[in-house]
């Protein structure tokens, strides 16, 4: 929940990975 690009990118990537699975 931090205003960090890396944090948001990580969450988005995780979501995509799960969706791709």
N, C-alpha and C positions, 0 to 999 in steps of 0.2 A: 504493500500500500504506500510505498515511498515514491516520490516524484522522480524516480530514476529511470532513464531510458533502458538501462540494462535489466532492471527488475521487470518492467513491463514486457520487454522483449522475451525474457526468460519465460514468463507466464504464457505469453502468446505461443512460443515455441512448444512448450509443454502441451498446451491444448491441441496444437496442430498434430503433434506426435501421437497423442491419444486418438485423435480423429483418424489419423492415417492408419493406425493399428486396425 
